[in-house]
Protein backbone atom coordinates (compact mmCIF):
# COMPACT_ATOMS: atom_id res chain seq x y z
CA UNK A 1 0.00 0.00 0.00
CA UNK A 2 1.21 3.47 -0.72
CA UNK A 3 1.98 5.96 2.00
CA UNK A 4 -0.39 8.42 0.28
CA UNK A 5 -3.36 6.22 1.13
CA UNK A 6 -2.30 5.97 4.76
CA UNK A 7 -1.84 9.75 4.96
CA UNK A 8 -5.27 10.21 3.39
CA UNK A 9 -6.87 8.26 6.22
CA UNK A 10 -4.82 10.21 8.76
CA UNK A 11 -5.63 7.80 11.54
CA UNK A 12 -3.72 7.33 14.75
CA UNK A 13 -4.27 3.58 14.35
CA UNK A 14 -2.11 3.51 11.24
CA UNK A 15 0.63 5.35 13.13
CA UNK A 16 0.43 2.76 15.89
CA UNK A 17 0.62 -0.09 13.38
CA UNK A 18 3.70 1.48 11.81
CA UNK A 19 5.47 1.87 15.18
CA UNK A 20 4.89 -1.70 16.36
CA UNK A 21 7.77 -4.05 15.78
CA UNK A 22 6.63 -6.63 13.23
CA UNK A 23 7.51 -7.93 9.81
CA UNK A 24 6.40 -6.04 6.74
CA UNK A 25 4.03 -8.87 5.84
CA UNK A 26 2.37 -8.74 9.28
CA UNK A 27 2.13 -4.97 9.00
CA UNK A 28 0.42 -5.28 5.63
CA UNK A 29 -2.05 -7.82 7.04
CA UNK A 30 -2.88 -5.45 9.91
CA UNK A 31 -3.40 -2.50 7.56
CA UNK A 32 -5.58 -4.59 5.25
CA UNK A 33 -7.65 -5.69 8.24
CA UNK A 34 -8.17 -2.04 9.19
CA UNK A 35 -9.29 -1.22 5.65
CA UNK A 36 -11.71 -4.16 5.64
CA UNK A 37 -13.14 -3.12 9.00
CA UNK A 38 -13.56 0.44 7.76
CA UNK A 39 -15.38 -0.79 4.65
CA UNK A 40 -17.71 -2.98 6.75
CA UNK A 41 -18.55 -0.08 9.06
CA UNK A 42 -19.23 2.21 6.09
CA UNK A 43 -21.53 -0.42 4.57
CA UNK A 44 -23.44 -0.92 7.82
CA UNK A 45 -23.89 2.83 8.28
CA UNK A 46 -25.11 3.20 4.70
CA UNK A 47 -27.52 0.29 5.15
CA UNK A 48 -28.92 1.65 8.41
CA UNK A 49 -29.51 5.06 6.80
CA UNK A 50 -31.33 3.44 3.88
CA UNK A 51 -33.52 1.41 6.26
CA UNK A 52 -34.29 4.58 8.20
CA UNK A 53 -35.23 6.40 4.99
CA UNK A 54 -37.41 3.49 3.87
CA UNK A 55 -39.15 3.36 7.23
CA UNK A 56 -39.83 7.08 7.13
CA UNK A 57 -41.28 6.78 3.63
CA UNK A 58 -43.48 3.80 4.51
CA UNK A 59 -44.83 5.12 7.78
CA UNK A 60 -45.10 8.78 6.89
CA UNK A 61 -48.65 9.88 7.49
CA UNK A 62 -50.08 12.10 4.80
CA UNK A 63 -51.01 15.51 6.05
CA UNK A 64 -54.68 16.32 6.13
CA UNK A 65 -55.48 19.89 5.21
CA UNK A 66 -58.73 21.37 6.43
ChimeraX attribute file (.defattr): number of C-alpha atoms within 10 A of each C-alpha:
attribute: neighborCount
match mode: 1-to-1
recipient: residues
	/A:1	8
	/A:2	6
	/A:3	7
	/A:4	9
	/A:5	9
	/A:6	13
	/A:7	11
	/A:8	8
	/A:9	11
	/A:10	11
	/A:11	10
	/A:12	9
	/A:13	12
	/A:14	16
	/A:15	12
	/A:16	9
	/A:17	16
	/A:18	15
	/A:19	10
	/A:20	9
	/A:21	9
	/A:22	11
	/A:23	9
	/A:24	10
	/A:25	9
	/A:26	12
	/A:27	17
	/A:28	15
	/A:29	12
	/A:30	15
	/A:31	18
	/A:32	13
	/A:33	12
	/A:34	15
	/A:35	13
	/A:36	12
	/A:37	12
	/A:38	12
	/A:39	12
	/A:40	12
	/A:41	12
	/A:42	12
	/A:43	12
	/A:44	12
	/A:45	12
	/A:46	12
	/A:47	12
	/A:48	12
	/A:49	12
	/A:50	12
	/A:51	12
	/A:52	12
	/A:53	11
	/A:54	12
	/A:55	11
	/A:56	11
	/A:57	10
	/A:58	9
	/A:59	8
	/A:60	9
	/A:61	8
	/A:62	6
	/A:63	6
	/A:64	5
	/A:65	4
	/A:66	3
